[in-house]
Amino acid sequence: MVSLEFVFDEEKVRMSGYTTDDLLEPMRKHAAKYGITEERYGYFAMDGKNAMAALSMYVMDTYRKNQGLMDYLTKFELIIGNEVDDCLKGFVRWKNRKIAKYA
């Protein structure tokens, strides 16, 4: 089983004029396209041989295309079995490498 969990800073979301549903909508569209289920609010899961690719693809797309989402998250984790990848920390590392590359 592979899972992706989003937890939002509710105050930041509210202050921005968004809702958490607004911010989850791109993931929900991705989930519908790849057969990923939303097990509970903000927690998406998939089983099978393509699960890691389908969920990881969304993480990478978010890093490239929807970086503003990171401003509203307090938790963004990719869970593969018993291993947890902190995608927020991963985003910071990715962003720092990208900045260093063009500095």
N, C-alpha and C positions, 0 to 999 in steps of 0.2 A: 504494500500500500504506500502510495506517495501522496502527500498532502501539502497544501499551501495555506497558511493562515495570515489573515490581515486583522490587526487590531488598531483602531484609530484613536487619536486624541480628539475626543468628542468636542471639546471646547474650541480647538483650532478649526475643526470642520464647521461648526456652527458659526463661528466668527467670520469665516470666509464666505458664508452664504450658500455653501454646499450642504449636502446630506451625505451620510455614509453610503446610502444607496446610489447616489450619483457617482461616487468614487469607485464603488464595486461594479458598476454597470459594464465597463470594459472587460473585467474578469468574467462576469456572468456570460457575456457574449462569447468569449473565448471558451468557456466551459461548455456551452451549448454546442459549439462547433466540434469539440473533441470528446464529448461524452464524459466530461468531468462533472461530479455532483457536488452541490453545496450541502454538506452534511449538517452544518449549523451555520448561523450567520457569520459570514466572513471566513469560513473554513471549508476549503474545497479539497476533494479527494478523488483519487482514481486508482484502480488496480489494473494489473496486466503489464504486458511487455512494453507498451508505449507510454505508460504513466509518467515515468520520469521525464521523457522528452516533451510530452504535452504540457506538463506543469512548468518545467524549466524554461520552455520556450516563452511562456508568459513573463517569467522573471526577467529574462534577457530583453524582451520587447519593452518592458517597463523601464529598465535601465536606459534604453536607447530613446524611447518615444514619449514616456510619461513620467519623467523625472520629478515633476511637481507632486505626484502622489506621495513621494517619500516625506514631504513636509507634513503630512497629516497622519502618518503612521507612527505608532509606538512599538509595534511588533509586526514583522514581515518575515515569516519563517517558512522554509521549504523543509519538510520532514520526510525522510526516506527511511522507512523501518524505524530503528531506534536513533538514527542520526538526525541532528537538527542543524540546518544551515541558516545562520542569521543573515538574511538578505539585506537588512539595513546596513549592517557592517560591511557586507560585500559591496553594496552600492557605494559606500564611502571610499573603499579601496579602489573600485573601478573608476570613480570620479577623479580621485587623486592621481591615478595613473594617466588618465586622459588629459588632465590639466598639465601634468609633468611632460607629457609627450609634445604638447604644443607650446611649452614655455621656452 
